[in-house]
Amino acid sequence: MRNLDCNNKVERRMSKRRQGFTLVEIAIVLVIIGLLLGGILKGQELI
């Protein structure tokens, strides 16, 4: 019985951690968006 309680605690703790985005994930997305926008603006200069 004790083993099941430990498993439930671990599952609850892990589910709490995955509720939102981390700062690293947000930073990566912002860098990718910046690169895409930079490429688009640079491409418009060529037209």
Rosetta blueprint (number, residue, H / E / L):
1 M L
2 R H
3 N H
4 L H
5 D H
6 C H
7 N H
8 N H
9 K H
10 V H
11 E H
12 R H
13 R H
14 M H
15 S H
16 K H
17 R H
18 R L
19 Q L
20 G L
21 F L
22 T L
23 L H
24 V H
25 E H
26 I H
27 A H
28 I H
29 V H
30 L H
31 V H
32 I H
33 I H
34 G H
35 L H
36 L H
37 L H
38 G H
39 G H
40 I H
41 L H
42 K H
43 G H
44 Q H
45 E H
46 L H
47 I L
